[in-house]
């Protein structure tokens, strides 16, 4: 979470401090893909006017709208119940990729994720993405490892 100290925090776009009585916008850490130009804006505070003038502002707005819509409640995509325990909560990162966009910020109970019939297909789609140069950083490998672990747990419970 970005910490804003008015008069001290510098807007990374204009390099002037964020002052009291100015409209300030904080972009949460929503982008996991280090190849995405929005990655550099993660967890940073800006003058609202600077951000609105930024060439990627429409994409920033789009990502924020999706995040706000998908996370206004912590409802599991599968069982539709509220996720109340953070240890049971799984949330997908933002995907610009058209094949995976439907998963952006999708939330599951971890046990529901293991039971999800679409999990293996989801893993295959993300695996294809990892073979491209459109994603950088370790987050995709970590995501795949966790999804494979849940898929394995599902397979083990099916065989019992």
C-alpha positions as CSV (number, residue, x, y, z in Angstrom):
1,X,0.0,0.0,0.0
2,X,1.4,3.4,-1.0
3,X,2.2,5.7,1.9
4,X,1.5,9.3,1.0
5,X,3.1,12.1,3.1
6,X,1.7,15.3,1.8
7,X,4.5,17.8,1.1
8,X,7.1,15.0,0.9
9,X,5.8,12.3,-1.4
10,X,6.8,13.1,-5.0
11,X,4.5,12.6,-8.0
12,X,6.6,10.3,-10.3
13,X,5.1,11.9,-13.3
14,X,5.8,15.6,-12.7
15,X,8.4,15.2,-9.9
16,X,6.7,17.8,-7.7
17,X,5.4,17.0,-4.2
18,X,1.9,16.0,-3.5
19,X,0.5,18.8,-1.4
20,X,-2.5,19.3,0.8
21,X,-5.7,20.4,-1.0
22,X,-4.6,18.7,-4.2
23,X,-6.5,15.8,-5.8
24,X,-4.3,12.8,-5.2
25,X,-4.7,9.4,-6.9
26,X,-3.2,6.2,-5.6
27,X,-2.8,3.3,-8.0
28,X,-2.8,0.0,-6.0
29,X,-0.3,-2.8,-6.7
30,X,-2.6,-4.5,-9.2
31,X,-0.2,-5.4,-12.0
32,X,2.0,-8.5,-11.6
33,X,3.4,-8.6,-15.1
34,X,6.7,-6.7,-15.2
35,X,6.4,-6.3,-19.0
36,X,3.2,-4.3,-18.6
37,X,3.9,-0.6,-18.8
38,X,1.4,-0.1,-15.9
39,X,3.7,-2.1,-13.7
40,X,5.8,1.0,-13.0
41,X,2.8,2.8,-11.7
42,X,2.0,0.1,-9.1
43,X,1.6,1.2,-5.5
44,X,2.4,4.9,-6.3
45,X,0.6,8.2,-5.7
46,X,0.1,10.9,-8.3
47,X,-1.4,14.2,-8.8
48,X,-4.8,13.3,-10.3
49,X,-4.2,15.9,-13.1
50,X,-0.8,14.2,-14.0
51,X,-2.4,10.8,-14.1
52,X,-5.3,12.0,-16.3
53,X,-2.8,13.4,-18.7
54,X,-0.8,10.2,-18.8
55,X,-1.0,8.4,-22.2
56,X,-2.0,5.2,-20.5
57,X,-4.8,6.7,-18.4
58,X,-7.6,4.9,-20.3
59,X,-5.9,1.6,-19.5
60,X,-5.4,2.6,-15.9
61,X,-9.1,3.5,-15.6
62,X,-10.0,0.2,-17.3
63,X,-7.9,-1.9,-14.9
64,X,-9.3,0.0,-11.9
65,X,-12.9,-0.5,-13.0
66,X,-12.3,-4.3,-13.4
67,X,-10.6,-4.5,-10.0
68,X,-13.4,-2.5,-8.3
69,X,-16.1,-4.5,-9.9
70,X,-14.5,-7.9,-9.2
71,X,-13.4,-7.1,-5.6
72,X,-16.3,-5.0,-4.3
73,X,-17.3,-8.2,-2.4
74,X,-15.1,-11.2,-1.7
75,X,-17.5,-13.6,-3.4
76,X,-16.1,-17.0,-4.6
77,X,-16.6,-17.4,-8.4
78,X,-17.5,-21.0,-7.9
79,X,-19.7,-21.4,-4.8
80,X,-20.8,-17.7,-4.7
81,X,-20.3,-17.5,-1.0
82,X,-18.3,-14.8,0.7
83,X,-14.7,-15.5,1.4
84,X,-14.2,-14.5,5.0
85,X,-10.9,-16.1,5.9
86,X,-7.8,-14.6,4.2
87,X,-6.1,-18.0,4.4
88,X,-8.8,-19.5,2.2
89,X,-8.7,-16.6,-0.3
90,X,-7.2,-16.9,-3.8
91,X,-7.3,-14.1,-6.3
92,X,-6.0,-14.1,-9.9
93,X,-3.8,-11.3,-11.1
94,X,-4.7,-8.9,-13.9
95,X,-4.4,-10.5,-17.4
96,X,-4.3,-8.2,-20.5
97,X,-4.2,-11.4,-22.6
98,X,-7.6,-11.9,-24.3
99,X,-7.7,-15.6,-23.6
100,X,-7.2,-15.0,-19.8
101,X,-8.9,-11.7,-19.3
102,X,-12.0,-13.3,-17.8
103,X,-9.8,-14.4,-14.9
104,X,-8.5,-10.9,-14.0
105,X,-9.1,-10.5,-10.3
106,X,-11.4,-13.6,-10.1
107,X,-11.6,-14.8,-6.5
108,X,-12.0,-18.3,-5.2
109,X,-12.0,-20.2,-1.9
110,X,-8.8,-22.3,-2.3
111,X,-10.8,-25.5,-1.8
112,X,-13.3,-24.4,-4.4
113,X,-10.4,-23.7,-6.8
114,X,-9.2,-27.3,-6.3
115,X,-12.7,-28.5,-7.3
116,X,-13.1,-26.1,-10.2
117,X,-13.6,-28.1,-13.5
118,X,-11.9,-25.4,-15.4
119,X,-8.6,-25.5,-13.4
120,X,-6.6,-27.7,-15.7
121,X,-7.6,-25.6,-18.8
122,X,-6.8,-22.5,-16.9
123,X,-3.3,-23.9,-16.1
124,X,-2.8,-24.8,-19.7
125,X,-3.7,-21.3,-20.9
126,X,-1.4,-19.6,-18.3
127,X,1.3,-22.0,-19.3
128,X,1.0,-20.9,-22.9
129,X,1.3,-17.3,-21.7
130,X,4.5,-18.1,-19.9
131,X,6.1,-19.3,-23.1
132,X,5.6,-15.9,-24.7
133,X,7.6,-12.7,-24.2
134,X,4.5,-10.8,-23.1
135,X,5.0,-11.6,-19.4
136,X,8.1,-10.9,-17.3
137,X,8.9,-11.6,-13.7
138,X,8.5,-14.4,-11.3
139,X,4.8,-13.9,-10.5
140,X,3.5,-16.2,-13.4
141,X,5.8,-19.0,-12.3
142,X,4.5,-18.7,-8.7
143,X,0.9,-18.6,-9.9
144,X,1.4,-21.7,-12.0
145,X,3.1,-23.5,-9.1
146,X,0.2,-22.7,-6.8
147,X,-2.5,-23.7,-9.3
148,X,-0.7,-27.0,-10.1
149,X,-0.6,-27.7,-6.3
150,X,-4.3,-27.2,-6.1
151,X,-4.9,-29.3,-9.2
152,X,-2.8,-32.0,-7.6
153,X,-4.8,-31.9,-4.4
154,X,-8.0,-32.2,-6.5
155,X,-6.6,-35.3,-8.3
156,X,-5.5,-36.8,-5.0
157,X,-9.0,-36.3,-3.4
158,X,-10.6,-37.8,-6.6
159,X,-8.5,-40.9,-6.3
160,X,-9.4,-41.5,-2.6
